[in-house]
Amino acid sequence: MLIRDRLDALFEDEVFADLFSVDGRPGLSPGQLAMVSVVQFAENFSDRAAPNAATWTGAR
């Protein structure tokens, strides 16, 4: 995937570490959440269309 290959270093979880608490249940990977937002914007997916697109992409 071209987007991930080019932007992966920008969205490492360590970059976001100071923004999250060390207490409580661990959250989702902030790097992955940021990457999803970038891909959603780049592909012009609405909030409703993005999960369906992710499902089909993962099924290929």
DAZIDA-V767446 format. One line per field, one symbol per residue. ss: DSSP state (2 for helix, 1 for strand, 0 for the rest). phi: phi as a letter, one per 30 degrees, with the letter a starting at -180 (. if undefined). Layout:
ss->???
phi->???
This chain:
ss->022222222220222222200000000002222222222222000022222222222220
phi->.dddddceddcdeddceddbddciddcddddddddddddeddchdddddedddddddddd
